[in-house]
Amino acid sequence: MLGAARGWAQTPVSAPNSRPVSVYITAHPDDWQLFMGSDACDDVQRRNAKVVFICLTGGQANKVDDAYWQSRETACQAAIQKAANLTTAASTVPMPAQESVNAHSVTVVRYRSTVAYFLHLPDGNLDGKGQSRGGFQSMKLLFKAGRPVAPLDHGPAYTSWNDLVATVRALLQREVGSAKLEVHTPQPNERYNPGDHSDHRMAGELALAATAQTECRYQLYVGYDSSRRPLNLTATQTENQRAVYQAYSQKMAEQGQPSSWDEAHLRFIGRQYSFIRHCPGNSLNSGTPAAPSTSASGTNPDEPVEVATGIVLEPSYPNPFNESSLLTYRLPTAAAVWLRVLDSQGREVVSLLRGSQQSAGKHEQWLDVHSFPATGLYVAELRVGSQHRICRLEIIR
């Protein structure tokens, strides 16, 4: 579903604890303001809200010293404080702290109903090949080639994609617990988000991998291409988006850095496009591990596969799809497998496996769009013994 901000989709809250925790997983310190700013302001301003920001890279733009990326981090914090203070007076800002998460040092700042984590990864450049300042390291190279990536603050390197996924999932488990989860992140699919920065798409890939098999509502945002689309925010939504990006830019200028308050960045103001989808699954604290992700090119990083305690059905990729999509599942032991697709009425429309004996490990099944009777929503169902897993599918034409 492609749309603008979520003001039209708001629903009443029956109890304070029923509010989902909103998590914004982005690549660079200014991404959420430019591409998700209206939604972030709505979430932070809601009563009984909890909003988590996870910024993956320093966005250092190949600057040789640390001042630039450190300033961007401080500016991101200023934008979060502005989102919290749109209608109220500012309060004392706490100092950043360092916390150990999955054997990695992560910067955290807590402010009112928000918490922000910064992982300080190097900027991967537009093409994902990295830059000299970061030793030509990037999330894309970690994802596709298993090349370790070291944070800009000289903390322990992430030695595999699963290492990075596990760290982000640990952050989510810490902050979300058993609450409902709503993830805001870039759309990783090039077809629906063309011409975007490599780091943006990798942030989306990471968010999906870290929440695999988790009950989650996703909002997947268009990045650079949104500037070429019509204005679609209301006057209030536009003003909120402008306010948080202005706070970011002003803080950059105060620190003697380029403010980025320029035509190239301001063309995103008033525009916000995203896809909404829901995936069923377990809560984050259920103990189900995040499944290793498959890259958009169909290859996996050369790294060990995590061992699951039960069967795992990964989200299909791509999804939505209009040609074909890949279903990946994992078995902890050899077993008879049933795999089928149901329509919205619970009727079987595609039968893939009926009790076929399969070995332990990873298995794949391709879905052909011509096997489906119509566009719309479907559910893939995996059954092994008493275990049952499902994932949503969407056919578009």
VOPAGU-2260 file (C-alpha; in pm, 1 decimal, decimal comma):
REM VOPAGU-2260
SITE   aa  ch    i         X         Y         Z
SITE  MET   A    0       0,0       0,0       0,0
SITE  LEU   A    1     153,8     328,8    -109,1
SITE  GLY   A    2      46,9     641,9      68,5
SITE  ALA   A    3     140,3     954,4     254,5
SITE  ALA   A    4     154,7    1011,9     627,5
SITE  ARG   A    5     -54,2     803,0     860,4
SITE  GLY   A    6    -291,2    1068,7     991,3
SITE  TRP   A    7    -581,3     909,8     803,8
SITE  ALA   A    8    -509,2     568,4     960,2
SITE  GLN   A    9    -505,8     660,1    1327,0
SITE  THR   A   10    -723,5     448,7    1557,7
SITE  PRO   A   11    -833,8     508,3    1918,2
SITE  VAL   A   12    -621,0     363,0    2195,3
SITE  SER   A   13    -817,1     160,2    2450,6
SITE  ALA   A   14    -546,1     145,5    2715,5
SITE  PRO   A   15    -201,9     306,2    2768,5
SITE  ASN   A   16     -17,4     -23,6    2729,4
SITE  SER   A   17    -190,5    -107,9    2401,3
SITE  ARG   A   18      12,1     151,0    2210,3
SITE  PRO   A   19     277,5      -8,6    1987,2
SITE  VAL   A   20     637,8      95,3    2033,5
SITE  SER   A   21     741,5     290,4    1723,7
SITE  VAL   A   22    1096,1     220,3    1606,2
SITE  TYR   A   23    1275,5     425,2    1338,6
SITE  ILE   A   24    1571,3     236,5    1187,8
SITE  THR   A   25    1764,3     460,8     951,2
SITE  ALA   A   26    2105,0     485,0     791,1
SITE  HIS   A   27    2203,5     850,5     840,7
SITE  PRO   A   28    2134,6    1104,8    1118,0
SITE  ASP   A   29    1902,2    1317,6     900,6
SITE  ASP   A   30    1710,0    1039,3     722,9
SITE  TRP   A   31    1413,0    1020,6     956,7
SITE  GLN   A   32    1353,4    1396,1     939,3
SITE  LEU   A   33    1366,1    1414,6     559,4
SITE  PHE   A   34    1173,3    1099,9     469,1
SITE  MET   A   35     972,2    1011,5     784,4
SITE  GLY   A   36     955,4    1339,9     974,7
SITE  SER   A   37     579,0    1385,0     983,6
SITE  ASP   A   38     516,9    1032,3    1110,6
SITE  ALA   A   39     793,9    1059,6    1369,4
SITE  CYS   A   40     643,7    1381,6    1508,5
SITE  ASP   A   41     300,9    1217,7    1526,9
SITE  ASP   A   42     444,5     919,9    1715,0
SITE  VAL   A   43     650,1    1123,9    1961,6
SITE  GLN   A   44     356,9    1355,3    2035,0
SITE  ARG   A   45     106,7    1079,1    2103,9
SITE  ARG   A   46       2,8    1017,3    2462,4
SITE  ASN   A   47     176,2     722,1    2630,7
SITE  ALA   A   48     408,6     694,8    2331,6
SITE  LYS   A   49     748,0     531,0    2324,5
SITE  VAL   A   50     963,4     599,6    2020,9
SITE  VAL   A   51    1301,3     440,6    1952,0
SITE  PHE   A   52    1547,0     580,5    1697,9
SITE  ILE   A   53    1829,6     356,9    1573,2
SITE  CYS   A   54    2081,8     539,2    1352,7
SITE  LEU   A   55    2324,5     299,1    1189,1
SITE  THR   A   56    2594,9     516,7    1029,7
SITE  GLY   A   57    2772,0     837,1    1120,5
SITE  GLY   A   58    2699,3     969,9     772,4
SITE  GLN   A   59    3047,8    1117,3     770,6
SITE  ALA   A   60    3049,0    1188,5     392,4
SITE  ASN   A   61    3420,8    1100,5     367,3
SITE  LYS   A   62    3531,2    1374,1     609,9
SITE  VAL   A   63    3877,7    1291,3     738,6
SITE  ASP   A   64    3818,1    1385,6    1103,0
SITE  ASP   A   65    3548,6    1296,0    1354,9
SITE  ALA   A   66    3398,1    1641,3    1405,1
SITE  TYR   A   67    3151,4    1614,0    1116,0
SITE  TRP   A   68    2988,8    1281,3    1205,9
SITE  GLN   A   69    2986,1    1370,9    1574,4
SITE  SER   A   70    2809,8    1697,5    1488,9
SITE  ARG   A   71    2552,9    1508,9    1282,6
SITE  GLU   A   72    2479,9    1285,0    1579,8
SITE  THR   A   73    2430,0    1586,7    1805,5
SITE  ALA   A   74    2207,3    1746,6    1539,9
SITE  CYS   A   75    1996,9    1430,1    1521,2
SITE  GLN   A   76    1946,5    1450,8    1898,1
SITE  ALA   A   77    1838,1    1814,4    1859,3
SITE  ALA   A   78    1578,2    1708,6    1601,2
SITE  ILE   A   79    1442,5    1441,0    1837,3
SITE  GLN   A   80    1416,4    1700,7    2114,4
SITE  LYS   A   81    1226,5    1928,9    1876,0
SITE  ALA   A   82     983,4    1648,6    1790,3
SITE  ALA   A   83     918,0    1607,1    2162,2
SITE  ASN   A   84     876,9    1983,2    2215,4
SITE  LEU   A   85     648,8    2086,0    1929,0
SITE  THR   A   86     380,7    2193,5    2176,7
SITE  THR   A   87     559,2    2186,8    2513,3
SITE  ALA   A   88     856,6    2355,6    2674,0
SITE  ALA   A   89    1199,4    2198,6    2636,9
SITE  SER   A   90    1342,9    2010,1    2931,9
SITE  THR   A   91    1699,0    1936,3    3040,6
SITE  VAL   A   92    1876,6    1719,3    2785,3
SITE  PRO   A   93    2061,0    1417,1    2929,6
SITE  MET   A   94    2417,1    1341,0    2833,9
SITE  PRO   A   95    2483,5    1050,2    2594,3
SITE  ALA   A   96    2586,1     722,7    2756,7
SITE  GLN   A   97    2772,1     419,5    2628,2
SITE  GLU   A   98    2608,8      80,3    2665,1
SITE  SER   A   99    2726,4    -266,3    2570,3
SITE  VAL   A  100    2490,0    -452,3    2338,9
SITE  ASN   A  101    2584,7    -791,1    2193,7
SITE  ALA   A  102    2952,0    -717,1    2278,3
SITE  HIS   A  103    2936,4    -384,6    2090,4
SITE  SER   A  104    2955,6     -35,4    2238,6
SITE  VAL   A  105    2653,0     173,7    2140,0
SITE  THR   A  106    2577,3     537,7    2221,6
SITE  VAL   A  107    2233,5     594,2    2376,0
SITE  VAL   A  108    2045,2     914,0    2460,5
SITE  ARG   A  109    1711,6     906,0    2647,9
SITE  TYR   A  110    1480,3    1205,4    2633,6
SITE  ARG   A  111    1121,6    1210,0    2756,0
SITE  SER   A  112     936,3     936,1    2564,1
SITE  THR   A  113    1224,6     874,8    2321,6
SITE  VAL   A  114    1545,3     677,0    2316,3
SITE  ALA   A  115    1808,9     709,0    2045,6
SITE  TYR   A  116    2085,3     459,8    1965,8
SITE  PHE   A  117    2384,7     537,1    1743,8
SITE  LEU   A  118    2602,3     257,5    1599,1
SITE  HIS   A  119    2855,3     486,2    1420,5
SITE  LEU   A  120    2908,4     266,4    1113,6
SITE  PRO   A  121    3097,5     426,1     821,1
SITE  ASP   A  122    2905,1     579,2     532,7
SITE  GLY   A  123    2889,4     327,9     249,2
SITE  ASN   A  124    2860,9     586,4     -30,1
SITE  LEU   A  125    2581,4     590,3    -289,1
SITE  ASP   A  126    2696,8     267,8    -454,2
SITE  GLY   A  127    2771,9      77,4    -133,1
SITE  LYS   A  128    3145,1      45,9    -206,0
SITE  GLY   A  129    3241,7     259,8      91,9
SITE  GLN   A  130    3473,1     559,1     116,3
SITE  SER   A  131    3836,3     611,1     208,1
SITE  ARG   A  132    3750,8     760,8     551,3
SITE  GLY   A  133    3581,2     433,9     645,9
SITE  GLY   A  134    3841,8     207,0     489,3
SITE  PHE   A  135    3602,8     130,1     203,0
SITE  GLN   A  136    3377,3     -61,0     439,3
SITE  SER   A  137    2998,6     -57,6     416,8
SITE  MET   A  138    2682,6    -234,9     528,0
SITE  LYS   A  139    2634,0    -354,5     170,2
SITE  LEU   A  140    2973,8    -525,7     163,4
SITE  LEU   A  141    2902,9    -678,4     503,2
SITE  PHE   A  142    2567,8    -802,1     373,7
SITE  LYS   A  143    2677,3    -937,2      36,4
SITE  ALA   A  144    3039,3   -1039,2      90,6
SITE  GLY   A  145    3069,0   -1086,4     466,2
SITE  ARG   A  146    3336,9    -815,8     486,2
SITE  PRO   A  147    3364,6    -689,7     848,7
SITE  VAL   A  148    3278,0    -327,4     917,5
SITE  ALA   A  149    3430,3    -128,0    1204,7
SITE  PRO   A  150    3254,2     169,5    1370,7
SITE  LEU   A  151    3399,5     516,8    1331,2
SITE  ASP   A  152    3458,3     539,3    1707,7
SITE  HIS   A  153    3696,0     240,5    1687,3
SITE  GLY   A  154    3464,0       1,7    1869,4
SITE  PRO   A  155    3462,9    -373,8    1795,7
SITE  ALA   A  156    3396,1    -455,0    1430,1
SITE  TYR   A  157    3081,0    -628,6    1314,9
SITE  THR   A  158    3225,4    -949,2    1174,7
SITE  SER   A  159    2915,3   -1071,7     990,5
SITE  TRP   A  160    2572,4    -960,1     882,0
SITE  ASN   A  161    2423,0   -1183,4    1153,0
SITE  ASP   A  162    2635,0   -1000,1    1410,4
SITE  LEU   A  163    2480,8    -668,2    1308,4
SITE  VAL   A  164    2130,7    -818,7    1290,0
SITE  ALA   A  165    2167,5    -969,6    1637,6
SITE  THR   A  166    2280,8    -635,0    1779,7
SITE  VAL   A  167    1981,5    -446,6    1641,0
SITE  ARG   A  168    1745,7    -721,7    1754,3
SITE  ALA   A  169    1895,3    -702,3    2104,5
SITE  LEU   A  170    1824,5    -328,7    2108,4
SITE  LEU   A  171    1464,8    -397,0    2005,9
SITE  GLN   A  172    1421,5    -666,1    2269,3
SITE  ARG   A  173    1554,3    -425,3    2530,8
SITE  GLU   A  174    1322,1    -138,5    2436,1
SITE  VAL   A  175    1011,3    -314,3    2302,4
SITE  GLY   A  176     989,0    -630,9    2511,3
SITE  SER   A  177     644,0    -790,5    2476,9
SITE  ALA   A  178     474,3    -474,0    2344,9
SITE  LYS   A  179     341,8    -444,5    1992,1
SITE  LEU   A  180     601,4    -331,3    1742,1
SITE  GLU   A  181     580,1     -79,6    1459,9
SITE  VAL   A  182     894,8     -37,8    1247,5
SITE  HIS   A  183     964,3     262,4    1023,7
SITE  THR   A  184    1252,4     210,2     783,7
SITE  PRO   A  185    1351,6     264,4     418,1
SITE  GLN   A  186    1193,1      45,9     151,7
SITE  PRO   A  187    1478,8    -190,7      53,2
SITE  ASN   A  188    1320,8    -299,6    -276,2
SITE  GLU   A  189    1477,2    -106,8    -565,8
SITE  ARG   A  190    1161,0    -145,2    -772,3
SITE  TYR   A  191     949,4      52,3    -527,0
SITE  ASN   A  192    1229,2     282,6    -409,7
SITE  PRO   A  193    1442,5     353,7    -716,3
SITE  GLY   A  194    1770,8     542,1    -711,5
SITE  ASP   A  195    1810,2     547,9    -336,1
SITE  HIS   A  196    2132,7     553,5    -133,8
SITE  SER   A  197    2282,4     210,6     -71,1
SITE  ASP   A  198    2288,5     273,2     304,7
SITE  HIS   A  199    1916,1     353,5     299,8
SITE  ARG   A  200    1824,8      23,4     138,9
SITE  MET   A  201    2060,4    -167,9     367,9
SITE  ALA   A  202    1891,7      -9,0     669,5
SITE  GLY   A  203    1563,7    -151,5     540,2
SITE  GLU   A  204    1718,8    -493,9     483,7
SITE  LEU   A  205    1858,0    -487,1     836,1
SITE  ALA   A  206    1527,3    -383,9     992,6
SITE  LEU   A  207    1344,4    -669,9     819,2
SITE  ALA   A  208    1609,9    -922,2     920,5
SITE  ALA   A  209    1616,8    -806,9    1283,9
SITE  THR   A  210    1239,1    -845,5    1312,1
SITE  ALA   A  211    1204,9   -1172,6    1118,5
SITE  GLN   A  212     936,0   -1401,8    1263,4
SITE  THR   A  213     816,3   -1113,6    1483,4
SITE  GLU   A  214     464,9    -971,5    1496,0
SITE  CYS   A  215     523,4    -634,9    1334,3
SITE  ARG   A  216     364,9    -354,8    1137,4
SITE  TYR   A  217     609,7    -210,0     884,9
SITE  GLN   A  218     613,1     129,5     719,9
SITE  LEU   A  219     869,8     120,3     437,5
SITE  TYR   A  220     962,2     465,8     305,4
SITE  VAL   A  221    1068,0     596,5     -33,1
SITE  GLY   A  222    1392,3     795,5     -10,5
SITE  TYR   A  223    1548,3    1011,2    -280,6
SITE  ASP   A  224    1274,6     937,2    -534,9
SITE  SER   A  225    1016,1    1108,3    -313,8
SITE  SER   A  226    1151,2    1446,6    -425,3
SITE  ARG   A  227    1022,3    1374,1    -776,3
SITE  ARG   A  228     670,4    1295,4    -655,8
SITE  PRO   A  229     381,4    1535,2    -584,9
SITE  LEU   A  230     348,8    1713,0    -252,0
SITE  ASN   A  231     124,9    1496,2     -35,3
SITE  LEU   A  232     146,9    1619,3     325,3
SITE  THR   A  233     -99,9    1853,1     491,1
SITE  ALA   A  234      10,1    2197,5     606,2
SITE  THR   A  235      51,1    2074,2     966,6
SITE  GLN   A  236     241,5    1763,5     864,1
SITE  THR   A  237     470,2    1971,4     642,3
SITE  GLU   A  238     536,4    2219,8     920,7
SITE  ASN   A  239     628,7    1940,8    1164,0
SITE  GLN   A  240     864,0    1784,3     910,6
SITE  ARG   A  241    1019,3    2124,2     842,7
SITE  ALA   A  242    1058,3    2197,3    1216,1
SITE  VAL   A  243    1259,0    1885,0    1297,4
SITE  TYR   A  244    1482,5    1922,6     992,6
SITE  GLN   A  245    1537,9    2289,3    1074,4
SITE  ALA   A  246    1641,2    2189,7    1427,7
SITE  TYR   A  247    1891,0    1947,2    1276,9
SITE  SER   A  248    2030,7    2206,0    1034,6
SITE  GLN   A  249    2056,4    2481,0    1296,2
SITE  LYS   A  250    2249,7    2256,3    1532,4
SITE  MET   A  251    2491,0    2169,1    1251,3
SITE  ALA   A  252    2550,3    2539,6    1184,5
SITE  GLU   A  253    2601,0    2610,7    1556,5
SITE  GLN   A  254    2880,7    2353,3    1555,7
SITE  GLY   A  255    3053,8    2514,1    1257,5
SITE  GLN   A  256    2937,6    2251,8    1006,7
SITE  PRO   A  257    2740,6    2286,7     679,4
SITE  SER   A  258    2373,3    2313,0     775,0
SITE  SER   A  259    2229,7    2134,4     466,9
SITE  TRP   A  260    1940,4    2381,5     475,8
SITE  ASP   A  261    1955,7    2405,0      98,5
SITE  GLU   A  262    1748,2    2337,7    -210,8
SITE  ALA   A  263    1877,4    1981,4    -250,8
SITE  HIS   A  264    1745,2    1882,6      91,3
SITE  LEU   A  265    1441,8    2108,9     118,3
SITE  ARG   A  266    1284,8    1948,3    -189,5
SITE  PHE   A  267    1190,0    1654,4      35,2
SITE  ILE   A  268     983,4    1877,8     264,1
SITE  GLY   A  269     609,1    1828,4     210,8
SITE  ARG   A  270     658,3    1480,6      64,5
SITE  GLN   A  271     641,7    1146,2     241,2
SITE  TYR   A  272     571,9     818,7      62,1
SITE  SER   A  273     563,4     474,6     216,4
SITE  PHE   A  274     438,7     117,5     183,7
SITE  ILE   A  275     250,6     -35,4     476,0
SITE  ARG   A  276     246,9    -405,4     551,8
SITE  HIS   A  277     188,6    -634,6     846,3
SITE  CYS   A  278     365,7    -959,7     925,9
SITE  PRO   A  279     239,4   -1206,2    1185,8
SITE  GLY   A  280     473,6   -1385,5    1422,2
SITE  ASN   A  281     593,0   -1398,1    1782,6
SITE  SER   A  282     676,4   -1119,1    2024,3
SITE  LEU   A  283    1038,7   -1006,2    2042,6
SITE  ASN   A  284    1092,6   -1166,9    2382,0
SITE  SER   A  285     957,6   -1506,7    2273,4
SITE  GLY   A  286    1309,6   -1637,2    2221,4
SITE  THR   A  287    1273,4   -1692,0    1845,9
SITE  PRO   A  288    1603,2   -1587,7    1683,3
SITE  ALA   A  289    1618,1   -1354,3    1389,0
SITE  ALA   A  290    1653,3   -1553,3    1068,3
SITE  PRO   A  291    1958,7   -1483,4     850,1
SITE  SER   A  292    1859,2   -1262,0     562,6
SITE  THR   A  293    1887,8   -1331,4     190,2
SITE  SER   A  294    2028,8   -1047,8     -13,8
SITE  ALA   A  295    1836,3    -874,4    -289,3
SITE  SER   A  296    2068,4   -1029,4    -547,6
SITE  GLY   A  297    1991,2   -1380,0    -426,3
SITE  THR   A  298    2325,1   -1447,7    -255,1
SITE  ASN   A  299    2406,0   -1489,6     112,4
SITE  PRO   A  300    2704,4   -1356,7     305,6
SITE  ASP   A  301    2969,6   -1622,6     361,5
SITE  GLU   A  302    2898,6   -1671,5     731,1
SITE  PRO   A  303    2769,1   -1936,5     973,9
SITE  VAL   A  304    2394,3   -1992,3     983,6
SITE  GLU   A  305    2227,2   -1945,9    1320,0
SITE  VAL   A  306    2069,0   -2260,5    1461,5
SITE  ALA   A  307    1696,5   -2229,2    1522,9
SITE  THR   A  308    1517,1   -2416,9    1800,6
SITE  GLY   A  309    1209,4   -2460,5    1579,3
SITE  ILE   A  310    1103,7   -2426,1    1219,3
SITE  VAL   A  311    1153,2   -2081,3    1063,4
SITE  LEU   A  312     957,2   -1934,7     772,1
SITE  GLU   A  313    1123,4   -1614,1     652,9
SITE  PRO   A  314     926,9   -1328,3     490,6
SITE  SER   A  315     909,5   -1385,2     115,6
SITE  TYR   A  316    1127,2   -1168,6    -108,7
SITE  PRO   A  317    1030,0    -960,3    -291,7
SITE  ASN   A  318     695,8    -880,3    -134,9
SITE  PRO   A  319     472,7    -735,5    -279,9
SITE  PHE   A  320     549,6    -903,0    -616,2
SITE  ASN   A  321     407,2    -923,6    -966,5
SITE  GLU   A  322     628,9   -1193,4   -1118,9
SITE  SER   A  323     785,9   -1428,8    -865,6
SITE  SER   A  324     888,3   -1437,4    -500,7
SITE  LEU   A  325    1113,3   -1664,5    -297,0
SITE  LEU   A  326     994,2   -1843,2      17,7
SITE  THR   A  327    1277,9   -1955,6     243,6
SITE  TYR   A  328    1234,2   -2183,3     545,1
SITE  ARG   A  329    1461,9   -2370,0     782,5
SITE  LEU   A  330    1422,5   -2703,5     958,6
SITE  PRO   A  331    1614,3   -2788,8    1278,3
SITE  THR   A  332    1587,5   -3162,3    1197,6
SITE  ALA   A  333    1476,6   -3380,8     906,8
SITE  ALA   A  334    1096,8   -3388,3     885,4
SITE  ALA   A  335     787,3   -3419,7     667,8
SITE  VAL   A  336     685,5   -3076,5     540,0
SITE  TRP   A  337     353,4   -2927,5     432,5
SITE  LEU   A  338     365,7   -2590,3     255,6
SITE  ARG   A  339      73,0   -2414,9      90,7
SITE  VAL   A  340     -77,8   -2072,5      14,5
SITE  LEU   A  341    -424,1   -1963,4     130,5
SITE  ASP   A  342    -642,6   -1676,4      14,1
SITE  SER   A  343    -803,8   -1421,0     246,1
SITE  GLN   A  344   -1094,0   -1662,2     306,4
SITE  GLY   A  345    -862,7   -1939,5     420,8
SITE  ARG   A  346    -902,7   -2143,6     101,3
SITE  GLU   A  347    -602,3   -2324,2     -42,7
SITE  VAL   A  348    -495,7   -2176,6    -377,1
SITE  VAL   A  349    -142,9   -2317,0    -418,1
SITE  SER   A  350     -10,9   -2647,4    -284,2
SITE  LEU   A  351     369,9   -2661,7    -276,3
SITE  LEU   A  352     449,3   -2956,6     -48,7
SITE  ARG   A  353     228,9   -3231,4      95,3
SITE  GLY   A  354     425,4   -3423,0     353,4
SITE  SER   A  355     751,1   -3430,3     159,4
SITE  GLN   A  356    1042,5   -3559,8     365,2
SITE  GLN   A  357    1318,4   -3298,3     380,9
SITE  SER   A  358    1655,8   -3275,3     549,7
SITE  ALA   A  359    1755,6   -3032,4     824,1
SITE  GLY   A  360    1870,4   -2688,7     710,3
SITE  LYS   A  361    1763,5   -2421,6     464,6
SITE  HIS   A  362    1508,9   -2484,2     187,3
SITE  GLU   A  363    1358,4   -2258,3     -78,9
SITE  GLN   A  364    1040,8   -2253,3    -286,4
SITE  TRP   A  365     968,5   -2009,7    -569,1
SITE  LEU   A  366     619,2   -1864,5    -604,5
SITE  ASP   A  367     497,9   -1786,6    -956,2
SITE  VAL   A  368     241,0   -1507,0    -982,3
SITE  HIS   A  369      54,7   -1705,2   -1251,5
SITE  SER   A  370     -34,5   -1965,2    -987,9
SITE  PHE   A  371    -255,0   -1711,3    -809,8
SITE  PRO   A  372    -612,0   -1642,1    -924,6
SITE  ALA   A  373    -609,0   -1265,6    -862,6
SITE  THR   A  374    -424,4    -972,4    -710,3
SITE  GLY   A  375    -455,8    -922,7    -337,1
SITE  LEU   A  376    -339,3   -1060,4      -4,2
SITE  TYR   A  377    -250,5   -1424,3      60,5
SITE  VAL   A  378     -92,9   -1625,8     342,6
SITE  ALA   A  379     186,1   -1881,9     304,9
SITE  GLU   A  380     149,7   -2160,6     563,7
SITE  LEU   A  381     431,8   -2395,5     672,1
SITE  ARG   A  382     351,3   -2700,2     886,7
SITE  VAL   A  383     600,3   -2947,4    1032,4
SITE  GLY   A  384     457,4   -3183,1    1292,4
SITE  SER   A  385     285,7   -2971,3    1557,1
SITE  GLN   A  386     469,5   -2654,1    1451,4
SITE  HIS   A  387     302,2   -2394,9    1232,2
SITE  ARG   A  388     435,0   -2074,8    1071,9
SITE  ILE   A  389     274,0   -1822,5     835,9
SITE  CYS   A  390     376,4   -1512,7     642,6
SITE  ARG   A  391     178,8   -1262,1     436,6
SITE  LEU   A  392     206,6   -1230,6      59,3
SITE  GLU   A  393      78,8    -955,2    -167,2
SITE  ILE   A  394      22,3    -994,6    -541,6
SITE  ILE   A  395      26,5    -677,5    -753,0
SITE  ARG   A  396     -15,5    -649,0   -1128,6
